[in-house]
Amino acid sequence: MSLETELKAMIIECLDLEDITVEEIETDAPLFGDGLGLDSIDALELGLAISKKYDVKIDAENEETKNHFASVANLAKFIQSQQ
């Protein structure tokens, strides 16, 4: 399973998105706003799950963090760069 697919599954599981499948989450689509429609609470929950699973440090105050969470593709690149 690719990191992107793993992340999509994690998003669905972590945020209880029962009405959506891994296939329906586009790798390059925005996770917030017009894309998947996640909000800041979702970002916190997802950030915690990613920190635990992949042992990466996510700085909520850092402006770059918003870019990392922009899409599944960006998240995958960020995690790979931290390992």
C-alpha positions as CSV (number, residue, x, y, z in Angstrom):
1,M,0.0,0.0,0.0
2,S,1.4,3.4,-0.9
3,L,1.9,6.1,1.6
4,E,-0.8,8.2,-0.1
5,T,-3.3,5.3,0.2
6,E,-2.4,4.8,3.8
7,L,-3.0,8.5,4.5
8,K,-6.3,8.5,2.8
9,A,-7.4,5.5,4.9
10,M,-6.1,7.2,8.0
11,I,-8.1,10.4,7.2
12,I,-11.3,8.4,6.8
13,E,-10.7,6.3,10.0
14,C,-9.4,9.1,12.2
15,L,-12.2,11.6,11.2
16,D,-15.0,9.1,11.0
17,L,-15.8,9.9,7.3
18,E,-18.1,7.0,6.8
19,D,-19.6,8.3,3.5
20,I,-16.3,8.5,1.6
21,T,-13.9,5.8,0.3
22,V,-10.2,5.9,-0.3
23,E,-10.8,6.0,-4.0
24,E,-12.9,9.2,-3.7
25,I,-10.1,11.2,-2.0
26,E,-8.0,12.8,-4.7
27,T,-4.3,12.8,-3.9
28,D,-3.8,16.4,-5.1
29,A,-7.2,17.8,-4.0
30,P,-7.3,20.3,-1.1
31,L,-8.1,18.7,2.2
32,F,-9.7,21.9,3.5
33,G,-12.2,24.3,2.2
34,D,-13.6,23.4,-1.3
35,G,-11.8,20.0,-1.4
36,L,-12.5,17.5,1.3
37,G,-14.0,20.2,3.5
38,L,-12.0,19.5,6.7
39,D,-11.7,22.1,9.4
40,S,-9.2,23.1,12.1
41,I,-10.4,20.4,14.6
42,D,-10.0,17.8,11.9
43,A,-6.5,19.1,11.3
44,L,-5.6,18.7,15.0
45,E,-6.9,15.2,15.1
46,L,-5.2,14.2,11.9
47,G,-2.0,15.8,13.0
48,L,-2.0,13.8,16.2
49,A,-2.6,10.6,14.4
50,I,0.1,11.3,11.9
51,S,2.6,12.2,14.6
52,K,1.9,9.0,16.4
53,K,1.9,6.6,13.5
54,Y,4.9,8.1,11.5
55,D,6.8,9.6,14.5
56,V,7.1,13.0,12.9
57,K,7.0,16.4,14.6
58,I,4.3,18.7,13.5
59,D,4.6,22.3,14.6
60,A,1.1,23.8,14.6
61,E,2.5,27.3,14.8
62,N,4.7,27.0,11.7
63,E,3.4,28.5,8.6
64,E,4.8,25.6,6.5
65,T,2.5,23.2,8.3
66,K,-0.4,24.6,6.4
67,N,1.3,23.7,3.2
68,H,2.0,20.2,4.4
69,F,-1.7,19.7,5.2
70,A,-2.9,21.1,1.9
71,S,-3.3,17.8,0.2
72,V,-2.6,14.1,0.6
73,A,0.3,14.4,-1.8
74,N,1.9,17.2,0.3
75,L,1.4,15.2,3.5
76,A,3.1,12.2,2.0
77,K,6.1,14.3,0.9
78,F,6.3,15.9,4.3
79,I,6.3,12.5,6.1
80,Q,8.9,11.1,3.7
81,S,11.1,14.1,4.2
82,Q,11.0,13.6,8.0
83,Q,12.0,9.9,8.0
